[in-house]
Amino acid sequence: MSSEQPVIRPFAIMRLTHEALRVGIREVREALVSLVDEKGDSLALRSCLNELLGCLDVHREQEDKRFFTVLNEQFDDVIDKEGIPREHVDDIQEMGNIKKLLEGYENGTNTEHELGHALEAWMWNAERHLEHEEAVMMPLTEKIAPTVEERAAEVHKILEVDMDGFRNVQLGYVVRQLSRSDQFGKLRAFVDALKTVASADEYQDFATIIEDHAEPAHREELYNAGLL
């Protein structure tokens, strides 16, 4: 085992939530293919879509209510100038339409092709949105504060926007998706960041959730790294 200490990037919590969302979008796309091409039922699609949207709702709120404000204040309204908040508004509207189409499909008033067309368009837009945010926001995160500790404190304020949502929805989803997709390096970076951001009591609580949602092999690696 390497004794080299990992580089801690507190804002990896935000960035790697994007990676988990990408995994979730792929799951939704696979469930949609099963529904449209293989005449499967809608239960699998509804399940993975609801899980994805649950995490996305918490993450969006973190950005809208804290992260965007910090970036706008420190970097000349960069978020507003890039039109990122408007993308969130459009996303919410698109998802409202998709939920109606899914309900319509289940009660027989919409076809799987109508639902599939709308969902594919949303997924494409969602992936472009994640790319846009990362291109604008991630280069700025190391400049928000000069030290790891100060950046960790800022990320903690972002999580405080909805700590219950982070604990009960986002955390387990992100760990599960990163671990399922065999992205241990990203999972480790997420957990390292979270241990730095959280208080000792919070992390004890979070560690239980991480343990419950990580794949067994990854859980063992996190134990060996002293993170569980």
N, C-alpha and C positions, 0 to 999 in steps of 0.2 A: 504494500500500500504506500502511495506517495505521501510524504510528510509536507508537501507543498500546500500552503494555505490558499483556499479559493479567494478570488476577487469578489468582494461583496458589492452588489449593485442594488440598492433598495428598490429602485424603480423597475427592477426585473419583475416585480409582482404585477405591475401593469402590463409590461411588454409580454410576459409569458402567459398572462390571461388571454392575450390575442392568439397565442399559439394553441391554447386549449379550445378557443372558439373556432379556429380553423379546423381542428380535428372534429369538433361538433358539426360544423358545416359539411364536412365529408360524410359523416354518419347520416345526416339528413339527406344528402344527395343519394347515398346508397339505398336508403329506405324509400326514397322517391322512385328510383329505378325499379325497385321491387314492386312498388305499387302500380306503376304505369306499364312496365314491360312484362312483368310476371304475374300481374293481376293479384298481388298480395293484398292484405287488408291494411287499413289505415292506422291500426293500433301502434305498430312499430314507428311509423312516421310521426304520429302525434306524440309518442313518448319521448323520442330523441329531440323533436322540435321543442317541446315544452321545457326540457332540461336545458337546451341551448339558450332559449329565450330567457329563462330564469337567471342564468349567469350573465347574459348580455344586459338584462335590465339593471342588475346591481352594478355592473361595470360602467354602464352608461351614466348612471346616477353619480358614481364617484367622479367621473370626468366632468359632467355638467355642473356639479355643485362645489367642486374644489379644484380638481386638476387644471381645468381650463382657466379658471380664475387666476391661479398662480402664474400660469404661462402667459396669459394676457397682461397681467400686471408687470411682470419682469421683462417681457420681450415684445413690447410695443404692439399689443393687441394681435399677436401673431395668429392665434386661433380664430378670432373673428375675421381677420383679413383673409384667411385661407378658406373660410366658409364651412368649417367643420361642424359648428353647432347646427347649421341648416341641414347637414347630412344626417344628423341625429333625428331631426324633426321628420325628414323624409323617410327614414328607416321606420320610425314608429307608425307612420301612416301606411307604409307598405305592409308591415306586419299585421296591422289591423285588417287590411284587405285579405291577406292570406288566411288569417284565422276564420274569416267569414267564408272564404272559398273552401276551407277544410270542413267546416261545419256543413256547407252546402253539399260537398261531395258525400259526406256521411249520411245526409238525409235525402240524397238523390237529386238535388236541384242543380248541381254542378258536376262536370265530368272530371276525370282524373287528368285529362289533358289541360283543361283550364287551370286547375290547381297546379299542375306541374309547370306550366309556362310562367305563372306568377312566382312560384317558389324558386325556379331557376334564375329568374331575373333578380329576385331579392338576394339570392346567394352570391351572384356575380357582383352586385352592388356592395354587399357586405364585405366581400373580400377586397374590393378596391378601396373601400372606406378604411379598413384596417391598414392597408398599405399607405394610404394618404396620411393617416394619423402618425404612423411610425416614421415616415419620412420627415414630417414636420416636428414632431414632439420628442422623439427619442434623442436626437442630437443635443437637445436643450436640457435634458434631465440632469446631466452632470454639472450643469452651470447654475442650477437652481440654488444650490448651497455649496460652500467650499469643502465640507467634510462629509464623510459617510454618515456620521452620527446625525448631523443636521438634515441630510437628505432622508435618512430613516425617519426622523421626526416629522418631516413633511409627508412622507408616505403614510405614516400612522394617521395623520389628519385626514388624508384621503379615505382610508379605511373607516375612520370614525363617521363618515357621511352615512354609512349604513353598516355598522359593525355586526348587527344580527344577520343581515343579508350576506355579508362576507363569510361569517362563521357557518351559517346554515345552508347556504346555496353555493356561493362562488368557490369557496376553498375546496370542498370535496369534489366539485365538478372539475376544477382545474387539475387537481392531483390525479384524479381518475383518468382524465383525458391524456395528460402527459405520460402517465404510466402505461396506459393501455397501448398507446402508440409507440411504446418503447423508446421514449425520449428521456432517458435517465439523466443525461447531462443537463437538460432544461429543467427537469423536475428538481434536481439537486440545487440548481441556481435559484429556483423559486423558493425552495425550503430554506436555503441559506439566507436569502433576502428576508423572508418572513421571520426567521429567528432573530435577525438584527433589528427589525422594525417593531416587533411585539415586545410587550413587557414579559417578565418571567412567568407570571400567572397566566397571561394570555397564551403564551406559547405552550404551556403545559396543556391547556385546553385544545389548542390547534393541533398539537402533536397527536392527540387521540384521533382527531379527524383524519389527519394525514395517514396514520397507521391503518385506519379502517378502509381507506380508498386506494392506497398504493398497491400495486401488484406484489405478490410475495417476494420475488427476487429483489425488487426495488426497495421494499420495506427492509429487507435484511441489509442492503447497502446503506440505507439511511441510518439504521441501528449502528452499523460498523463505523459510520462517520460521526457518531455521537449526536445525531439530530433527532433521535427518538429515544 
